[in-house]
Amino acid sequence: MPREASSFYSEARSGGTNWLPLYDDSRILMIRYTHNDWLGEKPGNVRIARVGARGVPSTPLTSDSLAARIERAHFFLVDGTRRYLEVTEGLVDRAEVNTIPKLYYTSDGGVPSQVSSSGHFSLEDDEALIVTTHPSKAPYQGFQLGNLWFESLEYGERLTSYTSAQARKSSDGLFHFVVSAADPGVPNWLDTSGHRRGMLLLRWQGIAKLPEDHQPAARKVKLSEVRTHLPADEPKVVPEARREQLARRQQEVLARFPW
């Protein structure tokens, strides 16, 4: 959005209604649901109705109006592609590979109560990246993998993301995620799904601030040495248990997207 999203929220709150002003340069309304509990939390319904248009027939399409729609679609495709490339290229240029950059607070065009960190990975088949994060009081806390276009990796049939409700907390009170191509047999495995390179995205929503000492950490290790960098009592996930975990995930996705 061309205007800072937080101004929409502050105006809505001060006015006491859920009002979003349309500026002259407004083009897009974006609605995002972030569910920490994929089975328990339900999305809302969104409908758009034009005031004063009820019972009034739509204006017939003309050559000019159809051409304008095609031009808008063209702009959205080209502009959207360019923006995503700029974002990913900027992240790759700014952040050292296989690290988690310092947390930042959304200030322009995002959720006002969001804390994020975005990095990128580059791993060989015999390597893994261990990412450690602290639990929080945020209603939503998530970690996901993406490709270099910042598209989410396949999340319905593969374990490429976790929320705090889906992840297992270790005996030291922390979340330890392992990013790798092969299954290391540990609880919070993120499957790179054939991508040697990709994006790392961590987000907390609904929280004003995280403690200074809650900065996530990342360490690249040999896949065969993963367990030596985790708590000694970290459970082993056998293939049957992994299939059950993936089956639960498939159920969660079907609950969200029943079609």
N, C-alpha and C positions, 0 to 999 in steps of 0.2 A: 504494500500500500504506500502511496506517496506521502501520507502523513504518519506521524508517530502513533502507533496503535494505542499506547497508553493514554493519549489524549481522548480517544473514544471512550475508554473505560472511566476516566475521571469525570468526563462530562456526563456520562450515563449515571454515575453514582451521585454526583452533586444534584442532578435533576430529578433523581428518584425514580427514573424509568429506564427501561432498556432501549435507549435511543442511540443510534449511530448516525451522525450527520453525514450527508452526501456532499462532498466538496465538488467543485467544478471539474477537478482532475481525477475524481474517483472512477475507477474502472472495474475493480474486482472486489467481491465479497468472499472472504475465505473463512470457512468454518472447520475447526479441527477438534476431534474428540481424542483425548488421550486417556486410556483406561489402564489403571494399575492392575485391577482384577478383571481379566478378560471374560470370565464367566459371570461374576456377580454384578458388574456394573453395566448398565444398559444405556445405549445412546438415545438422544432425544430425536424429535422429528422437526425438520425445518421446511417451511414452505414460504414462498415469496409471492405476494399478491400486490398488484399495482392499485394504489388507492384511486377510486373513481372509475375503475375499468370493469367492475362487475356488471354483467349484463350487456356490455358493449362489445360488438364484434371487433376482431383484430383488423388492423389495416392490411389490405392485400399487398403481397410482395410485388415490388417493381424491379426493373433491372438495376436501378440505382441502389435501392435498399438491399437487394441481394448481394450486389457488389460490395456494399459497405460491410455486410456480415462476413463475407469471405476475407475482406481486408482485416477485420478485427481478429478473425481466427488466425490469419497469417501472422499478425503482430504478436498474438499470444504465444504462438509456437516459436517464432524467432526470438522474441524478447525473453521468453522463459528459458529457452535453451542457452542463450547468451548469459543470462544471470546465473544459472546453475554452474556453467563452466567457470564464470568469474569467481564464484564462491569456492568451488573445489580447488581451482588453481591457486587461489589466494591462500587457502588452508595448507596446501602442500608446500607452497613457497615459504610460509611463515613458520610452520611447525616442523620440528625435527622428527624424522620418521620414527615410528614405534615409541612415541612419547605421548603423554596426555598434557596438553597445554594448560596454563593457568585458567581456572574457572572465570567466567565472565557473566555479567548480568545483562539480560536483554534490555536494550534501550531504544532501538529503532526498528519499528515494523514487526515486533514480536510480542510475546506474552509478557506483561509487566512483571509478573511474579516468577519468572523463569531464570534458572541458573544453568549454564551450559558449558561444555567443553567439546571441541571437535579436533580430532587429529587424524592421522593416517598410518596404515601399517604396510609393511613389506616383509613377507615371510616365505622362507623355503619350506618344503614339505616336512623337513625334520626340525623345524623351529616352532616356537610358540611364544605368544605374548601374554604375560600374566598382568591383568589390570585389577587393582585393588581399590575398592571404594568403601566409604563409611555408610552405614544405615542413616536415615534421616527421618524427620517428621513430615516430609513433603507428601502430599496425597498421591503424587506421581513421581516415581524415580525410575529411569530407564536407561539401558545401554543397548545400542544396536550397531550392526555393521551395515555398510553401504558400499556400492561400487564407486568408481571415480567420477560418476555422473551424479553422485549423491542420491542414487536410487537405493531404496532398501533392498537388501538381498532377500531371496525367497524365505519368507517367515512362516508360511503355512505348512510346509513339508520339511523344513530344516530348522535347526536351532540357531538362529542368527540374531536373536534379541532376547532380552529379559527385562521384566519390570522387577521392582523389589518384592512384589507378591509372588513372582515366579521363581526368583533366585533363592538359593540356599545360603544362609548365613553360617559362616564357619565358627568353630569354638572360640576363636579370638575376637568374635563380635564383628568381623568384617565380611564383606563380599569379595570373593576371589574369583574373577572370571578368567578363563583360559581361551584365547583366540588361536585357532590352529586349523590346519587342513584335515588332520586325522584326529579321531576321537581319543583323548588322553585318559578317558575313564574316570573323570572327576565331575562333580555335580554341575557347575556353571560353565559348561563348554559352549563356545560360540564357533559355529562351523563356517569357515571361510568359503565354502561352497565352490571350490575350484578357482577362487580369485587369489592370486599371489599378492596383489596390492588392492587396497580399498580404504574406506573411510571408517573412522570410529566416532560415534556420537553419544555423549552422555548428557542427560537432561534431568533437571529437578523442576517441578512445577507446583505452584501454590505455596511457596515458601519465600519469605522476604530476604533471608540471608542464611548462608551456611557458615559454620565455624571456620576460622582461618586454617585450622589444622585438619580440615576435611578434604584437602586437595587430593584427588585420585593419584595413584602412582602406577607406573608401567615398567615392566622388565622383560626383555627378550631373553629366552633361554632355549636350550635344546629340548625338544619334545620328550626325549627319554628322561630328562631331569626335572620335569614339571613337579613331581611330588616332593622333591627335596626343597622346593621353595614354598610349599603350602604347610599348614598346620599338620602335625604328625598324625592326628586322628581324622584327617579328611577321608570321608568314605570313598570306597571304590565303586564306580558305577559299571556294572556288568552289562553286556549287550541286551539281556532281557529287560533290565531296568531302564536302559536307554530307550528301548522300543516303547515301553509304557510311558515314559516321559514325552516322547514324540506323539504318542496316541492322545495324551491329554492336550497337547498343543493343538493337534488337529481338531479336537472337540471344541477347544476355545475359539479357534478361527471360524468353525462352522456356526458357532453360537453368535458370533459378531456379523458374519456374512453368510446368511443361510442360503443364498442363491447359489 
